[in-house]
Amino acid sequence: MGRRRKMTAVILLLSICLLNISFCPGAENETYLTSSMNEISSVTQMGALMGIIVKGERLDITDYFDAYLDISYYRTDHSDKKIASVTKYGVVKGKKAGIATIRAYNNSGTEIANRKIEVQEPLLRLPYISDLTQSCNALDYISGTTVSPDLFYSSKPEVAAIDYKTGEISVRKKGKTKITAYFGLNKKSPKISCVLKIRTGTPDMSYYFVDMGNGETKKIKGYFDAAMAKKIYNLVNDYRMQLNSEEGNEKILPFSGAYDDDSASQNALNTVAETRALEASVLFSHIRPMETSYYTAYNEEILCNRNYEEISVLRSLTGKYAGEDMAGGKNYDSAVNAFTTIKTHNTALMGSEYFDGLGVAVFVTNNKTKLTNGEKRQLKYHIVLNYIGPKKPSSNSGAQSIGS
């Protein structure tokens, strides 16, 4: 993997202007590489691998066919079209992880040469930061590719700055910032992003309003504990991995992605869970305070002020099945223990092969919550897990069809 396509300093400076990056002095003297490609001289055999590109990247591969002078057009195999596309002029675009064959044809439609290109799908998942002295490098949290990004960017450098070349993150204060890694140095370059969350000590209490129905609301003081929600999400996936290792449970798979992967689908599910965790601090029941079932929280109205992608995700959920787990406790450990020891929920929901998505939220408040028996009790930690899947797990799971 010695040769890589190089970008000029002019492109670099243009990209820096487009990204509004002001912390790159001397960058005009740098040479940047965008693709991990083999030396042309080493790619001479039919079916030889030209190199690696990432999903979304475009690359002119005609140099790898220079030995053939009568090429009229290029094509990929039909079975490879989901992996990569190629124009008739030889510009390849990565679409999905895998290896695709690029074939060159002459005017009569006869294949005269072929080469392979590998496409990789990078993913960025950053850790939760709880200490301002903690440091990390974004490169350590990129998976799915052997290609290194060309540029890093932080949306809020006042919260956490990032070295645009090395990916080293410097934490500065509590808050959130979006970390982006670019593969290439122009406006259309592929990129991956993840929200870096920095929360130190006990979060500040804020006021929230719960819809009680009939136009009434109730004001609640508390905060959402994202660190605990992430821990719960990981506990569920660990449990599912344990079940998967047992005979007969091969269809029970861990949920894809991560609690904080910042995708539209995960954000939508987490937001539903946040709505329900907040409501659970008023009424600890699968019936909402406005006297409708929990699954109505999946309706798009809940996210009417959220971005379009998240609303589109919720619209696509109609007809799927929703499930809900709830647990509470007066302290962190008691809440987690209550969650992990509810066997009925574990078997019916947490261990179901039919659920493929999970949203988690933890709302913390000192207010007393109303239980289903009418008693009021201070639970403090209110944990809610909202599952989603294409089929109803079992008759005793309590799963409901969304939109029904």
N, C-alpha and C positions, 0 to 999 in steps of 0.2 A: 504494500500500500504506500508506495513512495511518492506518486505524483498526485497533486491536487490542483483543481482549477483555481486560478488566482484572480482576485479582484483588485482593481486599481485604487490608488489613494483618493482619486476624485470621487469614486463611488463611496468609499469609506466616509469622506467628509460629508457627502450628501446625505448618507444614512444617519450620521450623527445629528445633522440638522433636523431631519425628519423626526428623530426620536427625542429631540430637545435635550440631548445629553451635553452637559457643560463641564464634565469632569474628565476630559480626554486630551489634555495638552500633549502635543508631540505625536498624535495619532497619525498625522499625515505622512510620517516616516515609516509606518508599519506596513507590512505586506500580509494580507489576510487570505486564508484558504477556506474554501466552502464545501468541497466534497472529498471523500477519501477514495481516490481513484488510483488504479494501477498504472505503471509506466506503459505508454503506448507500445513501446518496443517489446514488452513482455507479453502482450496480448496478441498472439498471432494465430493460435489454433481455433478451429471451429468450436463454438460453444464455450470459449474461454471467458472468464469473469473479468469484466472491465473494472468493477469496483463497487462502491457503496454510495447510495444517496439516501436522504431521509424523506419521509412522507411529505408531499407537498413541494418538494424541490424539483426544479427544472434544470436539465443539463443537456447540452449539445454533445452527442456522442459520435459525430461523424468522423472525428480524428481517428477513431478506432477501426474505421473501415477505409482509411486512405489508400490501402493497397489495391482496392477495387475501384477502377475508374468508370465503370459503366453502371453505377447504381442509379436507379430511377426513383425508388421510394423505399420506406421502411415500414415494418409492421411488427406487432407482437402476436404471439399465439392467442387464440380465443380464450384459452384457459388461463392466460396470464393477464387479461385485461383489467382484472380487479387489483392486480399488483402494480402494474405500470402501464402507462399509455405512451405512444410515440407518434409524433407528427410524420407526415410523408418526407419531411426534410431532416429528420433525425434528432428532434428535440424530445427527450424523455422526461416524463413527470412521474414521480413516485406517488402511489396511491394507497398501498397497504403492504405490511411486512411480508416479505417473501422474495423469491428469485424469479425474474422474468427473462424470457428469451427475446432478443431483438433480431429480427431477420431483415436482410437487405435484398431487394429484387431489382432486376433489370427491366428494360422497356417491355420485353415479351412476357413478364410475369414469372420469370425463372429465379428461384432463390440462388444467390451467389455467395452469401456469407451470413453467419449468425454469431452473436455474442450474447453474454448474459450480464444482467445488472441486478444487484441486490438492493432491496428497499428495506429500510429499518424504520420503526416507529418509536421515536423517543418519548419519554414520559418524565415529568418533573414532579417530585413529591417532597416537599420540604418539611422539616421537623417542627414541632411546636416549641417555641422559645419561652422559657420562664425565668431567665436570668439575663440581665443586661450585659454581663461579662461573657456570656456564651457567644461563641463564634462558630461559623460553619461555612462550607464552600458548596455552592450550588452544584458543582460538578459531581460531588459525592452522592447527590440525590437524583441524578439523571440515570434512567435505566432504558433498556430497549434499543440502545445504539452504541456503536463503537466510534461514531463520528463526534468530534468535539464541537460545541457551539463556537461561533465567531464573535459573538457580542452578548453581553449581559446588561440588563437594565432594571432599575427599581423605580416603580411609579411614585414612591414617597421616600426619597433618600434621607429625609429628616427623621424617618422612623428606622429605616435600615438601608444603608448605602451598600452598593455592590461594585467591586472592581470590574470595569467593563471588559477586561481581557481575561482575568483569571477566574472570575466567579466568586471570589472571596467576599463574604457578607460581613459587614460591620454593624452590629446592633446599636441603636442610639437611644430609643425610647419606646415606651409602650404604644402599641397600635398595630395597624395592618398595612402591608405594602404588597403590591403585586410584583413578583420577580419573573422576568421574562428572559428566555435564552433564544437567541436568533441563530439560525443556520443559514448564513449568507448575510450580505450587507446592503440589500436594497429593500424597497418598500414592500415587495411581495415575497420576501424570504420566508421560509417556514419558521415557525416559532412555537415554543411550549411555555406555559405559564403556570404559576402556582401562587396562591396567597400565603405569604409568610405572616403568621400571627405571633405577636409578642405581648404577653400578659404577665406582669410581675405582681406577686403578692395577691391579696384579695381584691377582686374587681370592684369598681365603684358601683354602688347601688343606683338603679335608675327606676323611673316610674313607667309602668306599662298599663294598658287598658284592655280589659277582657270584655268581649261582647256577651252580654247576659240575655240578649233577645229583647224584643219589643222596644228597641231603641235605647235600652239601658246599657250602661257600661260600669265596670268596677275597676278602680285604680289599685294596682298592686306594685309594691316596691320590692325589687330583687335584681338578679342578674343571671345571665346564661353562662354556664360553666362549660366552655368549649373543650377544655383539657379532659374533663371527666367524660364528656360525650364521645370524644375520640377514643378514650380508653374502653368505654363500653362497646363501641363499634368493633374495636380490635378483639375484645373478649368474645363477641359473637362469632367473628371469623375464626378465631382459635377453636371455638366449640365446634363449628361446622367442619373445620379441618380434621378435628379429632373423630367426628362422626364418619367423615369420608374415608378414614383409614380402616373403619370396621367393615367386616364382610356384610354385603347387602346394602350398603349405604353409598355406593359409588356415585349416585346421582346427586347427592347432597354436596354442593360446591360452595366455597367461600364466595362472598360477594365481590364482584370485580371493582376495581378502582379503590378509593380510599375516602374516609370521612371528610377530609379537607382537600379533595383533588380539584375543587373549584369548577367542576363541569356543571352544565345547566341542569342535568338530571339529578346529580347529587345535591346541588343547591336547592332544587325544588323539594326533594324529599326531606332535607334537613329543615327547610322552612316550615313544612307541614308539621314536622315533629316539634319545632319551636312553638308553633301555634298551640299544639296540644299540650305541651309541657307547661306553658303559661296558663292554659285553661285548667290543667290538673291542680294548680295551686289554689284554685277556687273550688272546684268540684273534682274529687279524685274518682273518676268514673269514666267508662267508655261512652257514656252519654255526655254530650257537651253542655255547657251552662245554658245555652239557648234551646236545650231539650231536643237536639238532633243527634244522630249517631256519629261516632268519631270519624267515619269514612267520608263524611261531607266536607271535612277539612281539606280533602284533596281537590275540591272544586277550584277552578281557576280564580274565582273571586278572592280567595285567600291571598293570592299573589298578584292582585290587580295593580299593585304599585311596584312590582318586581320587573325584571327585564323580559323582553319578548321571548327569548329562548326558553326561560323557565315556564312561562305560561304555555308555550307550545308543548313542552314536555308534559304538563298536566293534562292538556287536551288529549294527548295521545294515550293517557292512562285509562280513558273511559272504556269500560267493559273488562278491565283487569280486576284482580282481587287485592284487597287491602287487608292487612292485619295489624293489630296493635298490642304491644306489651307495655305495662306500666309498673313502676316500683317507686318506693319512697323510703326515706330514712332520715333520722335526726342528725346524722353525720355522714361523712363520705363513705366510710367502711360499711356502715349498716345499710346504706342505700345500695351499694354494689352487691353486698351479700343477699339482700332481699331480691335483687334482680336475678342473681345467678342460681338461687335455690328454688325458684318456682318451676316445678317439674312440668306441670301442665303446659305452661307457656313454652318451655324448652322443647318439648316434643311436638306440640301442635304448630308452633310458629317458628321459633328460632332454628329448629332442626328440619324445617320443611324443604323438600327438593323443589317445590313449586315457586318459592319466592326467590327473585333474582335482584332485588333492590332493597336498600335499608336506609332510612333517615333516623338520626338520633339527636336528642336534645335533652339538656338537664337545666331546669330552672330552679334557682335557689332563692328562697324567701323566708322570712321569719313569721309571715302571716299564717294563720290557721286555715287548713283546708277542710271542706265538708266531705265526709265519707258517704258511701252509698247507704249506710244505715242511719244517716242523719247526724251522726256524731261529728264534732269538729276536733281536729287534732293538728298539732304542729309537726309536719313531716320534714320541713326545711328543703330537703333535696327531692325534686320531682323528676323522675326519669321516664322518658317516653321513647319507644321504638316504633316506628311506622314502616311496615314491610309492604312490598308490592310484588306481584307476580301474575302469570297468565292463567293459573288454575287455583281452585279452592283446595287448600291442603286437606282438611278433614271436617267432618260435621261438628266436632267439638272445638274447632279452632277459633270460632267467632269471626272468621274472615268474611268480608262483605264485598259485593261487586260494586265497583265505583260507577256512579251514574245511575244506579238502580233506585 
